[in-house]
């Protein structure tokens, strides 16, 4: 059993997740909220953070990655393409919507099917390009952290740099909709959903 705490950056409705096992060893997904807010939440739960998982490069998901990395002395995990993109303010959109962000390279580069252990949790990497070319989802047991690939009743945009609608739809149909129906989807924005629900009711991509 894993524990999940959601931290919402209300300025852009972005979800950061703190995930940990029964021994309070854990990781952070997409540190978009301020480092202080994330630190307070981690300290309240008493979690030892080992990794920071990035689902994609966009500024609202990586805004605090450098501060969080430093505070927790944690390793940043991303796909190869995401690693390149977080270092490029034009691709990560920070030059358009935020202060310029040029993150340091990721510490761990992962590809499709890669498995990473964090405490007693096995994290499986599912690469899902389309919203960006470096998109990745992370499956931990029955919980999927989908970033901006799949939302409740919606999917990610594809009109930003490196986005592609056909590739995005293919990622959802062939990578996510093949997962067990009861898997809980924790998206980068908005509320949770389940795979079976999106396969049945998502107007953009039905299973």
N, C-alpha and C positions, 0 to 999 in steps of 0.2 A: 504493500500500500504506500502511495506517495501523498504528500501534502502539497497543496498548491495555494499560493497567496497571489492575488492579482493586485497590481498597483497601477492605477489609471492616471495618465497625464491628461487632465481635463481640457487643456488648451487645444489639443488635437485628438482627443478621445483615443489615445494610444495605450495599449495594454502591455505592461511589463509583468513578467511572471517570476515569482520566487518559488522554486520547487525543491523539496527536500525529503529525505527518507526518515525512518523512525529514529535514526541516530543523529539527526539534525545536520547531516551532510547534504549539500545541495548546489544548485546552479541558478543562474539568472538568465531569462530569455528576454532579449531586446531591451536594454536599459535606456528607454527614451525619457523617463521621468528624471527629475533632478536627482543627483547623487544623494543629497541629504534625505530626500523622501525614501529612496530605496534603502539607504543605510538604516533609517529609523525602523523600517519594516523588517529588515533582516535581524536587527538587534532585538526587536520585540519578540521575534520567533526563536531567537538564539541559534541561528543557522551559521554553519561554517561554509562559505561559498568557495567552490573549487573552480567552476567554469562560468563563462559568460557566452551563451549561445546566440548567434545572430542569424535571424531568418532571412534577412536581406539588408541592403546597404542604405536605405533611405534615412535621411537625417532624423526623422521623428522616432526612429527605432534605435539610433546609435548616439543620440545627443549627449549622453553621459558616459559613453563607453570608456573613455580614457580615465575619467575620475573614478569610476567604479572599479576598473582594472587595478588602479593604484591603491585604492582603499582596501580592497580585499585580497590583493596580490593573486588575482585569479587569472586563468588563461582564457583568452578570447578564441572562440571556435567559429569557423565559418567555411563556406565553400571557397574554392579557388577564385571564382569570379567575384564573389562578394568581397573577398580580401582585397582584390584590386579596386573595387568600386568604393569601398569605405575610405580609400586614400585619395579619391577624386571628387572634389566638391561639386563639380558640374554634374557628375553622374549620381551622386548621393543627394542631390537637390538642395544642399545647404546654401548654395549661392543664390538660389531663388527664394527660399522660404525662411531662412534662418541665418544665424551667424555662420561664417565659413567653417566647415568641419573637415579636417584632413586627419583621419585617424591613423594610428600606427598599425603596422601589419598584424594580422591575426597570429596567434601563437600555435594554433592547431588548424591545419587545413584538412577538410573532410570531403569525401565523395559519396555517391549514392551507395547505400548499404553499409556504410561505415558504422561500427558500433563502439561506443564510448562508455566506460564505466564511471559512475560518480557515486561513491558510497555503495549502497546496495542496489542502485538503479542502473539498468542498462538503457542507454539512449541510442536509438537507431536513427540514422540520418536518411531522409528521403529527399533527394534533390527535386525541386519543382520549379524549373525556370518558367518564365512567362510574364509575371509581374515585373521582374527583372531577370537578367540572365543568370544571376547568382542565387536565386531563391532556394531555400531549403526548409523542410519541415522536420520536426523532431518527435519521434514516437517513443513514449515511455509507458510500457504496459498498455493500458486502455486509454491513454491520454495523448492527444496529438496537438502540438504547438505549430499552428499553420501560418503564422505571420500574416502577410497580405495576399496569400494565395487563395484561401477559401474563407468566406465569412458566412454568418447566418443569412441565408437567402440572397447571397451575393458572392462575387469574386473580385479579385484585385484588378486595378486598372492596368492597362497595357500601353498607355500613350506617353509614358515617361521614357527617358533614355534606357535602352536595352530591353524594353518591353516588347511582347509579341503575343497577340491574341490567340493565334492557332497553337502556339507552344504552350500557353497557359492552359487552354482547354484540354490539350493532350495530357499535361501534367496532372490535372484534376481527375480526368477520366481514367487514366492508366496507372496513376500512382496512388491517388487518395481514395477513389471510389472502389478500388480493389481491396481496401482494408475491411476489417470486420465492421458490420453495420453499427454495432453499439459503441464504437470508439467515440469518445468525447473530443470535440474539436474546440481548442482554445485559440481564437483568432487574435490577430494583431490590433483589431479595433472591434468594438461591440461585444455582444454577448455570446456565450458558448452555444454550440449546436452539436449534432451528431451526424455521422456519415450517412446513416439511412435516411435521415430527414432531408439532407441536401440532395441525395440521389433522387428523392421523390419530389421535392418541392422547389429546388433552386431553379429559378427561371432562366438562368444563364447556361447552366450545365446540368442536365439530368442524366442519371445513370442508365 
